Amino acid sequence: MSAILVVLAALIASGACAYHRTSLKTWAIATAVTTLVVGILAGATVTTVIVLLILAAVAVPLLMVDFRRKTISAPLLSMFAKVTPKLSDTEQTALEAGTVGFEGELFSGKPDWSQLLRQPKPELSVEEQAFLDGPVEELCGMIDDWKITHELADLPPEVWEFIKKNKFFGMIIPKAYGGLGFSALAHSAVLQKLSSMSQTLASTVAVPNSLGPGELLMHYGSDEQKNHYLPRLADGREIPCFALTGPYAGSDATSIPDFGIVGKGTWNGEEVVGVRLTFDKRYITLAPVATIVGLAFRMYDPEKLLGDKEDLGITLALLPRETPGMQIGRRHFPLNTPFQNGPIHAKDMFVPLSVLIGGPHMAGQGWRMLVECLSVGRAISLPSNATGASRMAVAATGAYARMRKQFGLAIGRFEGVEEALARIGGLTYATQALSRATAAAVDRGEKPAVPSAIAKYHATEWCRQIASDAMDVHGGKGVILGPKNYMGRGWQSVPIAITVEGANIMTRSLMIFGQGAIRCHPYVLKEMQALNIADYRERLKTFDKVLFAHIGFGFSNAVRSFVLGVTAAKIGEGAGDAYTRRYYRKLNRYSAALALCADVAMGVLGGKLKFKEKLSARLGDVLSYLYIASAMLKRYEDTGRPEADRPLLAWAFHECMWRIQNALDGVIRNFPVRPVAWLLRFLVFPFGRREVPPSDRLGRRVAALITAPSEARDRLTTWTYMSPTANNTVGRMNAILPDVIAAEPVERKFVKALKSGQLHAHTYNEQLVEAEKLGAITAAERDLLQRVRDGVAEFISVDDFDSDELRANVVSKAEKMEASRAA
């Protein structure tokens, strides 16, 4: 028994040091002293000596740095160099392009929560709020989405003019060039409000403010290009598009087959050095109406007119629409969401080198330019549009579920509908926190490559779930298209966001963990960089330092994962208040589990992990949900810890923890080296999987919250167009919602009288008059019921059409020619 106590004491001392991440020297001393003291007190001399000898055999060589480098680190350096996959130039560029924010802490296994909570609260400036309350509100009031999507297949001319006049295309352009110079948060707020009314409108405004000529010019354009184009982009004289995707290069943008050959040609009557372009692009938003086209192509210089290199690499150019040889104007039709989108083609089209963004010296720098800007655009545009649509779904579905009745009961009271409403409310809470976090990161000067991929994937996927649930709750109201349908077009448009700016399957399986594992890990990238140090002694010295820090990091995360798993994360450091401290501790646990599983996967599988996309996707899911849960906690803190928001926070947080657990379980169950998988399961889930999805009781509280006016519901629908105008059915629904709720007890009295057989009239209005005469309800109550009945009738009604109204008004080419001749 005494011998066991000595061994346990040594293990506990070592574990405590690993848990708290002490230095190697501290570990050795603490373990030795603990072993010696317990051994003396227990009288286990022989066991104590054996344990101390084992400790010395391990610690002494490790503490002798020169010896350690020669005998341990040198062979490992040679082995590491052989097994480490060499990064391609494009991968290296992508890794170097972004920055690491709080997501790095989540990969550490021991997040510093004070770093998150110290971040400034994102807030709109007075000018930005005024724009949101003024021009944005006015623009939303001009929108008739049925007319846009069914009749015009475009925004009306007056809307285009309003957008240009009020500089909606110039939100990110600095004031010095005539733009609005808005923050990323304001940019996000505007897109959210616009998307609550029309996805066509939101997409049209998003593109010029996302990845495109404006942003590229600001970062890389020559002074001449900036001075000429930026003011014209800001005030709408120029409409930009950016041509990247083609039939044979979608998500794999580095394999662009479009090319340009450097050579001499004639331009404006003079012979100049230029480039002959051949390209075939598709899915280009705003292309049919664009006046300037940003173009990505691969540039070759066979005559070496620009230097000694023939393949210059991906290059970016800016082409005026009137450039001879460019074919542009036809349109794609993306799922009845008719934002301007179409193909662009050219063959052997000569342009001068002055069209290159930044000038000739930027030839071949296109991939770096794209990835440096792409993370910023992806962090704002699609997450914001998805968030705006989700907020609108909360407002619309919550109100509809309260006023639509079946079997004499509001459908929001049925448990099946409650389940859908809970998902709508909880996922919207998470989505808006995520969108807010990525916008704030951009405003802090970060280039959030990993968070932007997380935001793009999860915001659009959750928007798909929210839209599906909203359609289910609305039933027939949602599927019958027409001017009265405020859900159908939004539901149709959801898959578009899933596929663009990096298809979601690729984003999840390749990008989130693929970039996060190297970019966010505290040691992996440093180890890889050490291999590139020319001097061997310095290379070995650096590798040794990083390697043993990495080994200590791995042991620490194994211990932390096990200890926090055994204690159900009820111990350890925690931020927040008495309510949220348990949430921070859970995140500590799963941060350690992620770091442990990621290290094991990279260490055991090496370069093969790159091809284990399912494992990578699941590890990416863990990182994503850790980041989203952190964003929700930050939002909760920034809004003053409102007690009314706790059901939303709790539902969304437990959903994230449930998904983290399932993702980790999926990694372990499918890990190809089974003994390693068994060890991981012991360390990560010592007592099995204990996380559960949000309870029915919690879901009922969320459903109740979004079906009645409250401060929490108002926060959930912030930056949504809620004015009860003639063009905004959802706004009018929410305006009448207090009356609907006030009428419920009155309606119960009326129904009681009706069921008692006291009322003999057949129509509802006559029954109300009769109920008033009998004293079952008062005159004011009769007016309330009548007003609610009339109002609700509008919102539950659907459209119908003559057959001729639904036939496409197609004009053949022959008819167009005949009309042209007649004119």
TISEMI-404086 format. One line per field, with one value per residue (C-alpha): x, y, z; residue in one letter. Coordinates in pm, whole numbers, m for minus. Each point is the difference from the previous one (the first is absolute). Example, Ala and Ser with C-alpha at 12.3 -4.5 7.8 and 13.67 -1.06 7.14 Angstrom:
BEGIN
px = (1230_137)
py = (m450_344)
pz = (780_m66)
residuo = (A_S)
//
This chain:
BEGIN
px = (0_281_169_m321_m24_349_m76_m331_169_255_m271_m217_294_93_m363_m39_311_m127_m346_146_274_300_355_192_224_m298_m160_311_48_m367_m33_323_m88_m355_126_264_m237_m276_256_146_m344_m121_321_36_376_56_m291_107_352_m130_m236_275_241_m260_m66_371_40_m266_66_378_53_m281_141_349_m81_309_m26_m373_53_263_m163_m371_m76_247_m144_m352_87_118_m313_m226_156_m76_m363_m112_m186_150_m239_m71_51_m376_m40_289_m155_m337_156_195_m293_m219_45_m86_m245_m179_m38_366_m90_m267_267_226_m189_6_m177_77_m355_114_135_m348_m179_247_m91_m193_m375_m96_m218_m121_109_m261_49_m38_m316_m143_64_m173_m299_m11_103_m14_m346_m114_145_m177_m324_43_24_m270_166_m273_39_378_m1_m303_m71_326_263_201_m4_m219_183_m86_158_320_11_m57_277_248_m103_34_334_m109_271_261_m43_356_163_177_m150_311_m117_m364_m117_m181_301_m218_116_m44_m272_m196_54_m143_m295_m99_10_m200_m277_m10_m7_m299_m193_160_285_27_58_242_209_15_133_228_215_158_79_146_276_22_162_m65_176_280_62_13_267_201_m104_238_m69_m122_m243_m127_m53_m186_m214_m75_m205_m192_m66_m110_m271_m119_134_182_m158_261_11_280_53_168_m205_m10_m130_326_110_m260_112_347_75_373_m66_m136_26_m63_324_171_307_233_88_m17_m317_m185_m186_m150_198_338_206_38_93_m318_m166_m232_m278_m209_m251_m335_m165_m341_m209_131_m228_m81_173_m301_m11_364_197_338_103_261_165_219_212_333_264_279_296_151_211_116_m83_m57_287_156_m308_m245_m286_m75_m294_m348_m47_m286_m118_m270_m179_m249_m318_59_333_m11_m42_m169_m337_m230_m371_m188_m129_m19_m322_95_m305_m249_225_72_301_204_225_147_292_289_213_288_243_338_m104_292_28_293_190_m147_m320_183_m111_298_185_243_210_m303_m10_m12_m112_m369_m37_152_m222_m308_56_92_m329_m221_m5_m129_m275_m106_m13_m263_m211_m152_m15_m176_m253_m69_m37_m244_m213_6_m106_m289_m99_m19_m223_m224_m29_m36_m288_m165_17_m180_m280_m59_m240_m83_m242_m76_361_288_231_295_m145_41_314_104_m16_173_292_37_m42_270_244_m89_58_307_183_m75_151_314_15_m24_270_225_m60_64_324_149_m94_162_316_25_m49_287_225_7_m16_m209_62_m118_m292_m121_m16_m183_m244_m65_m66_m204_m200_m119_m62_m199_m191_m99_m128_m182_m161_m112_m152_m168_m153_m124_m170_m161_m120_m211_51_369_m27_m260_204_m137_13_m132_274_292_178_18_263_230_m27_78_309_166_189_166_187_93_182_180_330_124_m263_m98_110_348_4_m79_211_309_19_m107_225_240_100_m80_221_311_m92_m152_218_264_285_m65_69_310_129_m61_170_300_68_67_281_319_251_m20_94_m260_m252_62_m8_m331_m155_106_m155_m328_m14_24_m242_m233_52_m77_m304_m123_44_m175_m299_m26_m9_m233_m238_m10_m32_m269_m179_6_m126_m256_180_m115_347_266_26_m317_m102_m344_m260_m160_m230_255_307_m104_m12_357_116_m167_183_327_m69_m73_282_239_m173_31_369_65_m189_151_353_m56_m155_284_268_m131_m138_246_m53_m275_m230_m25_m196_m212_m257_m268_231_114_m362_m93_303_m97_m350_146_202_m305_m236_261_33_m376_m61_274_m164_m334_154_170_m333_m168_266_m14_m377_23_m71_m378_m189_m272_252_100_m241_145_359_m62_m175_270_285_m130_m56_364_125_m217_146_357_m46_m138_284_267_m172_0_374_74_m237_152_364_188_255_m227_227_52_m377_m55_246_m167_m341_134_149_m282_m306_110_m363_m150_m195_m199_m102_m367_m184_m210_m293_m365_m57_273_m132_m345_146_174_m318_m200_262_m15_m381_m60_142_293_342_166_m208_84_371_m45_m162_233_103_m317_m241_m299_m187_m370_m7_m218_292_102_m240_229_13_m378_m27_225_m190_m323_163_m74_m368_6_135_m241_m289_81_m179_m293_m18_m16_m307_m156_70_m147_m320_m1_45_m269_m259_m93_99_m218_141_202_258_284_m103_m359_120_210_m302_m210_272_12_m377_8_273_257_238_5_m22_373_72_m221_195_328_m108_m132_320_220_m219_20_374_83_m214_241_305_m128_m145_185_2_m170_48_m151_198_106_164_233_115_346_m5_271_85_182_297_m212_m263_269_140_m347_m72_336_m75_m344_153)
py = (0_242_m70_84_328_99_m76_185_300_15_m26_265_239_m53_40_321_144_m102_142_337_m11_51_m11_m326_90_79_m330_m197_175_m12_m367_m94_189_m139_m354_37_147_m255_m281_99_42_m332_m183_m128_47_m246_127_359_m72_m179_286_260_m198_m19_371_75_m219_202_349_24_m64_239_273_m37_213_m70_m374_9_178_m248_m324_75_311_m57_m340_134_303_m229_m213_306_140_m323_m43_363_73_292_290_115_364_55_m169_203_319_m87_m70_324_212_m8_77_m198_141_m163_m322_m59_m5_m262_m219_43_m233_275_310_338_127_342_51_m55_212_288_42_326_m23_34_308_210_361_278_44_m372_m26_301_m171_m312_199_226_m122_m370_35_200_m252_m288_197_5_m377_m215_m341_m167_265_m48_m379_m72_297_190_m263_299_292_288_296_227_m247_m19_379_25_m251_194_343_m101_m176_m350_m132_210_m110_m134_274_265_348_141_m164_98_m318_m44_m148_m220_m256_m370_m3_269_m182_m312_187_149_m339_m161_256_m18_m380_6_150_m139_m239_146_345_m125_m195_299_225_m266_m77_344_18_m349_m165_209_293_249_m193_m115_354_134_m250_m46_258_264_359_70_m294_96_364_m89_m297_26_325_m142_m325_189_203_m273_141_m332_m334_m268_m375_m247_m294_m288_m317_m195_m337_m176_200_50_m69_m80_359_m67_m217_284_m102_356_148_307_5_298_148_309_131_312_209_340_5_m68_m314_m88_m296_m160_m333_m207_m143_m309_m80_m166_105_m79_74_358_218_342_m99_79_360_49_288_m128_m363_m133_m304_m280_m190_m178_214_m129_187_m237_278_107_361_65_m202_m344_m193_m152_m108_309_m154_124_365_246_260_267_22_266_m152_156_m182_m139_m378_m48_m173_88_58_m331_m121_m305_m49_m111_m167_281_247_227_197_81_m299_m137_m123_196_m119_117_m157_146_344_246_251_214_m87_306_m200_m221_90_171_17_m238_m59_m177_m264_m344_132_m71_m301_187_299_m219_m197_312_165_m307_m64_350_m20_m350_113_265_m55_m348_m27_339_m93_m330_176_256_m274_m194_304_53_m366_55_305_m159_m353_105_233_m243_m287_216_118_m313_m236_m365_m200_324_44_214_m234_131_m193_m339_m181_m91_366_101_m220_182_341_m85_m82_323_209_m182_m27_364_103_m198_127_366_m41_m169_269_272_m164_m24_360_112_m193_186_331_m88_m25_m379_m204_m282_m282_m281_187_119_m360_m98_289_m63_m371_1_320_m123_m357_118_242_m300_m179_311_56_m363_19_331_m151_m300_226_211_m306_89_371_m49_m204_200_265_346_356_m119_m260_140_m336_m186_199_8_m377_m39_218_m184_m256_285_112_m362_m31_334_141_m356_m275_m104_m360_116_271_m250_m293_186_355_38_m261_m12_360_4_m297_176_365_m20_m271_160_m223_m184_295_91_m356_14_339_m135_m239_299_145_m27_m33_m354_95_275_m230_m272_249_148_m338_m139_292_m19_m380_m38_284_m191_m327_174_158_m344_m155_298_m29_m374_61_299_m188_m298_203_230_m304_m184_307_90_336_112_112_228_356_167_345_158_27_m263_m99_m32_m126_m361_76_131_m313_m222_187_m57_m371_m21_235_m248_m289_173_78_m360_m163_239_m70_m375_10_208_m200_m347_62_269_109_m263_212_238_m271_m105_266_m144_4_351_114_m132_161_318_m33_m8_316_165_m69_112_326_47_m71_251_258_m57_49_320_126_m82_201_292_32_28_m365_31_m263_m3_m134_m300_m249_89_m20_m327_m165_103_m87_m350_m57_90_m230_m284_48_22_m329_m169_136_m125_m336_m16_70_m272_m262_43_47_m257_m102_m175_m20_375_46_m203_221_315_m122_m65_349_194_m193_m173_m45_m18_260_205_304_16_223_288_m127_28_230_236_m14_96_310_103_m55_207_276_44_m15_302_354_37_162_m331_m37_358_m73_m311_202_302_129_m142_216_1_313_m89_141_m111_m194_m174_m274_m119_350_22_m345_102_324_m191_m270_177_13_m369_m85_236_m163_m355_12_183_m265_m269_169_26_m368_m102_182_m156_m354_51_34_358_137_m90_223_m159_262_109_368_m82_m233_284_233_m269_m72_369_18_m303_163_m270_272_379_242_73_m372_m48_274_m165_m342_151_199_m303_m222_245_52_m369_m78_200_m180_m355_54_m110_107_m146_79_m38_m248_275_189_m292_m62_132_305_m124_211_m189_144_25_202_227_63_68_246_167_43_139_252)
pz = (0_87_m333_m182_193_m115_m363_20_162_m283_m263_166_34_m365_m105_198_m165_m343_73_97_m269_220_m134_m39_295_223_m96_90_334_101_m89_177_319_8_m53_271_260_m59_m10_338_158_m143_82_m357_m44_m283_m209_62_m123_m310_m87_54_m221_m278_38_m19_m308_m176_134_1_m375_m83_222_m154_m302_m213_61_m74_m330_m122_114_m29_m201_m284_m104_40_m214_m278_29_15_m315_m187_108_m3_m324_m185_m28_m352_m84_m1_341_140_m132_150_340_2_m120_309_367_312_253_289_m199_85_369_m66_m157_305_233_264_m135_151_39_113_m352_m141_258_m39_m363_m49_m34_m369_m47_m290_m21_4_m375_m68_210_m181_m334_126_125_m307_m348_89_151_m301_m244_176_m31_m378_m40_m159_m5_m207_m268_11_m13_m218_m224_m62_81_116_239_m124_m159_293_242_m206_m4_375_71_m210_125_366_m53_102_m233_181_361_29_m211_212_23_m162_m324_43_172_330_181_220_252_m66_266_m186_m328_165_153_m336_m173_279_m27_m380_1_234_m293_m316_m70_m351_148_267_m252_m234_278_153_m302_m62_372_16_m202_m314_m174_281_274_m229_m121_356_99_m319_m260_m129_102_m352_12_347_m92_m317_103_373_m21_m296_186_310_m172_m236_m324_m27_88_70_m25_56_m236_182_m44_m325_m119_88_305_271_355_m137_m94_m34_m306_m211_m368_m122_m126_m130_m227_28_m338_m217_m155_m104_256_m85_m323_163_35_369_216_128_58_m219_218_m53_270_65_328_148_311_3_211_m152_m326_m225_125_96_m149_124_28_239_m154_137_m252_m31_m167_m223_m150_m263_m154_349_m70_372_146_0_112_m247_231_204_187_83_m83_44_m248_m20_m335_m112_m138_m341_m45_m356_m7_339_m21_287_48_18_334_222_201_354_156_m63_182_m295_115_m307_m64_m319_m209_m151_m292_m213_m244_m93_132_12_286_124_317_168_62_254_352_159_m331_m175_313_158_m275_159_340_m60_229_294_m73_m15_319_197_m100_m17_375_65_m262_106_364_m79_m311_20_381_12_m267_176_335_m140_m153_328_201_m239_44_376_m40_m264_136_362_m88_m241_250_256_m228_m212_176_m47_218_182_112_m127_m190_202_296_m171_114_m353_m102_325_m100_m332_166_253_m280_m179_313_130_m330_m82_334_m83_m358_91_266_m257_m264_257_113_m347_m83_326_m89_m332_179_235_m303_m21_m318_145_m244_228_167_m340_m122_321_m42_m367_50_320_m60_m340_119_301_m220_m210_311_123_m341_m12_348_m81_m313_199_254_m273_m191_m302_65_m73_m319_m195_m179_m59_137_338_45_201_52_m331_m187_302_30_m369_28_290_m215_m190_310_71_m333_m48_132_63_m8_352_m38_m95_265_275_m113_m123_127_363_160_m295_65_371_87_m127_38_351_155_224_m122_m330_m229_203_m41_m374_m22_191_m290_m225_215_m205_285_143_356_12_m166_261_287_m114_m76_339_188_m190_2_376_56_m233_190_329_m164_m107_346_157_m229_63_376_m26_m227_239_320_m138_m143_333_187_m271_m34_345_106_m136_m114_m120_m110_m8_275_221_m287_m282_190_m64_m372_m6_186_m257_m273_191_m8_m369_m92_165_m177_m338_52_109_m290_m254_124_m4_m347_m144_182_m86_m350_m113_m358_m44_215_m296_m184_300_m74_228_300_m90_m36_344_164_m183_146_352_m64_m158_288_253_m191_m33_369_89_m227_175_344_m119_m136_332_185_m245_34_379_90_m57_194_m267_m255_211_m162_m342_124_184_m297_m248_238_79_m372_m64_279_m132_m347_135_180_m312_m213_244_22_m380_m7_255_m147_m345_94_m209_268_249_310_m28_m32_319_188_m133_112_351_20_m166_123_323_111_m349_m192_248_m205_m101_m248_132_204_m101_296_m117_m355_128_166_m323_m201_247_m18_m378_m20_224_13_239_31_m80_m317_m97_38_m211_m279_12_m345_m154_m199_234_m109_m52_m352_m290_m153_325_103_279_146_2_156_285_47_61_215_334_m97_m92_344_176_m187_116_340_m163_m268_267_148_m346_m79_336_m86_m346_133_261_m278_91_m343_m300_m277_m280_m94_224_1_88_277_146_5_164_260_90_42_229_210_m78_m126_16_m292_26_1_m305_m183_100_m128_m323_m56_62_m220_m290_44_27_m302_m214_135_m35_m349_m314_m364_m305_m370_m342_m208_m240_287_69_m356_m81_m224_m234_m302_m275_m187_m314_187_140_m348_m139_282_m63_m372_77_240)
residuo = (M_S_A_I_L_V_V_L_A_A_L_I_A_S_G_A_C_A_Y_H_R_T_S_L_K_T_W_A_I_A_T_A_V_T_T_L_V_V_G_I_L_A_G_A_T_V_T_T_V_I_V_L_L_I_L_A_A_V_A_V_P_L_L_M_V_D_F_R_R_K_T_I_S_A_P_L_L_S_M_F_A_K_V_T_P_K_L_S_D_T_E_Q_T_A_L_E_A_G_T_V_G_F_E_G_E_L_F_S_G_K_P_D_W_S_Q_L_L_R_Q_P_K_P_E_L_S_V_E_E_Q_A_F_L_D_G_P_V_E_E_L_C_G_M_I_D_D_W_K_I_T_H_E_L_A_D_L_P_P_E_V_W_E_F_I_K_K_N_K_F_F_G_M_I_I_P_K_A_Y_G_G_L_G_F_S_A_L_A_H_S_A_V_L_Q_K_L_S_S_M_S_Q_T_L_A_S_T_V_A_V_P_N_S_L_G_P_G_E_L_L_M_H_Y_G_S_D_E_Q_K_N_H_Y_L_P_R_L_A_D_G_R_E_I_P_C_F_A_L_T_G_P_Y_A_G_S_D_A_T_S_I_P_D_F_G_I_V_G_K_G_T_W_N_G_E_E_V_V_G_V_R_L_T_F_D_K_R_Y_I_T_L_A_P_V_A_T_I_V_G_L_A_F_R_M_Y_D_P_E_K_L_L_G_D_K_E_D_L_G_I_T_L_A_L_L_P_R_E_T_P_G_M_Q_I_G_R_R_H_F_P_L_N_T_P_F_Q_N_G_P_I_H_A_K_D_M_F_V_P_L_S_V_L_I_G_G_P_H_M_A_G_Q_G_W_R_M_L_V_E_C_L_S_V_G_R_A_I_S_L_P_S_N_A_T_G_A_S_R_M_A_V_A_A_T_G_A_Y_A_R_M_R_K_Q_F_G_L_A_I_G_R_F_E_G_V_E_E_A_L_A_R_I_G_G_L_T_Y_A_T_Q_A_L_S_R_A_T_A_A_A_V_D_R_G_E_K_P_A_V_P_S_A_I_A_K_Y_H_A_T_E_W_C_R_Q_I_A_S_D_A_M_D_V_H_G_G_K_G_V_I_L_G_P_K_N_Y_M_G_R_G_W_Q_S_V_P_I_A_I_T_V_E_G_A_N_I_M_T_R_S_L_M_I_F_G_Q_G_A_I_R_C_H_P_Y_V_L_K_E_M_Q_A_L_N_I_A_D_Y_R_E_R_L_K_T_F_D_K_V_L_F_A_H_I_G_F_G_F_S_N_A_V_R_S_F_V_L_G_V_T_A_A_K_I_G_E_G_A_G_D_A_Y_T_R_R_Y_Y_R_K_L_N_R_Y_S_A_A_L_A_L_C_A_D_V_A_M_G_V_L_G_G_K_L_K_F_K_E_K_L_S_A_R_L_G_D_V_L_S_Y_L_Y_I_A_S_A_M_L_K_R_Y_E_D_T_G_R_P_E_A_D_R_P_L_L_A_W_A_F_H_E_C_M_W_R_I_Q_N_A_L_D_G_V_I_R_N_F_P_V_R_P_V_A_W_L_L_R_F_L_V_F_P_F_G_R_R_E_V_P_P_S_D_R_L_G_R_R_V_A_A_L_I_T_A_P_S_E_A_R_D_R_L_T_T_W_T_Y_M_S_P_T_A_N_N_T_V_G_R_M_N_A_I_L_P_D_V_I_A_A_E_P_V_E_R_K_F_V_K_A_L_K_S_G_Q_L_H_A_H_T_Y_N_E_Q_L_V_E_A_E_K_L_G_A_I_T_A_A_E_R_D_L_L_Q_R_V_R_D_G_V_A_E_F_I_S_V_D_D_F_D_S_D_E_L_R_A_N_V_V_S_K_A_E_K_M_E_A_S_R_A_A)
//
